Amino acid sequence: MPNPVPKRIDTHVHVAVLGDDPGFAKYGKVSAWMRDQLSFKIFLLFARIAPDQVSDQALRDKALKTVDQSGLDHVVSLALDPVYDSGGNRREDLSNLWVSNEYIIRELIPRSNGRILLGASVHPYDPEFEERVAECVQAGAVLLKWLPSAQHINLADPRVRDALKVLATAKPSGQPLPLLLHVGVEYAIMTTNPATTSWDFLSWGSLDRIRNGLRRKRDRWATPDIAGARANLRAGLEAGAQIIMAHCGLPYFAPPFLRFLEHDDFGVVREFLQETVARPDRKGRCFADVSACVSPFREGYFPKIRKLPEDLLLVGSDFPVPIFELSAALKEHLRDLEAMIMRGELERVVVPQDNLLDVNWRELRHAFGEHPMFSTAEQLLL
């Protein structure tokens, strides 16, 4: 019998809750500061929501419509727990954006015909971490999401090591619940405390120190405990955790020949993936996703991505982070030009007209062909 066609799964799709509507206030919040940022306006542009029409219902309906009209089998919609301070207190007031697990469970999944999967988020500082993770697993979570800078998670904190050990056996069968960990620079969901910006990093070199020293004192980043962070991640892997490092830790704006201009964790991600290959006896495994890589800024890194261990890569989009038609032919450019001139659709200069989840999948297929990354998610998450 022929092998079944692997399910097409996007492992990295963001959603947001303004929290303005009383019926949605319990599900999340976007801070007033973040709503004024260019990044948020760009997200609305790529989500195809006019600024004067944005609302909690519009965000929910657009997320559902985008998934429904895509050719994908599943997308993992990501929650984002708010900040917890060092004492383990929940601090929604210190979060520029947070989205509860319940929002995805109650508002998205039941309306998606089974196509939306729960990417849960539970902060490792929460004293009830283990109990909440168990609840998420029971609700069908396929992974857990951390964004250290925005959530104020110091990866060197002992509670991170303990949380990873919980995740290593979080499913009823004793199998791990994978962790999707943001690694490298972060410009989309900004922290409320500039000092924590570097807590996404797994490396810190002389160029990082120089760039940091040039910042105003109030804007300087904390020097991350790189040795402690790596030790915690490796302790989790020894216990059986599965860690997915987002974006391959790549710079966003700096091309390969100018990598020194921006922080770069690609080398560390490569090291962790190579360790997984070299240590088949270790219980846990490390993966990386290629989310937010379909952009002219990161296209130059595709040759380096191709050299990573193939079976340890996953497909993601990072929607609504910008997605571009890198392989667009002249006919497509002329069609976009016509729409801009004749119908005033000026956004077509940057936003592809097709479903952006499909564009991301198509462009990765064009760049990587029959790469194992397109089937890894089904094996890992389902």
Secondary structure, 3 states (H helix, E strand, C coil): CCCCCCCCEEEEEECCCCCCCCCCHHHEEECHHHHCCHHHHHHHHHHCCCHHHCCHHHHHHHHHHHHHCCCCCEEEEECECCEECCCCCEEHHHCCEEECHHHHHHHHHHHCCCCEEEEECCCCCCCCHHHHHHHHHHCCEEEEEECHHHHCCCCCCHHHHHHHHHHCCCCCCCCCCCEEECCCCCCCCCCCCHHHHHHHCCCCCHHHHHHHHCCCHHHCCCCCCHHHHHHHHHHHHHHCCEEEEHHHHCCCCCCHHHHHHCCCCHHHHHHHHHHHHHCCCCCCEEEEECCCCCCCCCHHHHHHHHCCCHHHEECCCCECCCCCCCCCCHHHHHHHHHHHHHHCCHHHHCCCCCCHHHHHHHHHHHHHCCCCHHHHHHHHHC
